[in-house]
């Protein structure tokens, strides 16, 4: 089990690095393309490549957010409830996220297979690589949601009675 945790931590670190690199790449591509277009030398493949990077950024970023942030809207409501209700609301929320991600993964796989012959306009590779981000990211979000559910179920009720500010301080 310890090696599984180590593998997962390594994967999480790699995902964070990839997210940072994708964000930088998108920014450079869009900015560079705009500059080049203003000088009458458009980079025709920059839009396609930034679209590809953006699709992966969105779904990998969704996984990052599920794993690393509290759910703001849920926190506003949940913090005013008794501890058992807070737990139940958060569990419900993650179950809904898992349900939505299962639907996304199912239709994302169908979308991926239906786009095998479609290519990007300026680049010669299949659009399926872009749409693969939907099921891949959804599966990662399901895994992160399951981990969050496990954490919620194994958190004592006394933790839920504290205010959000004290909870954050204790987590550090």
Order of alpha helices (4+ residues) and beta strands (2+ residues): alpha-alpha-alpha-alpha-alpha-alpha-alpha
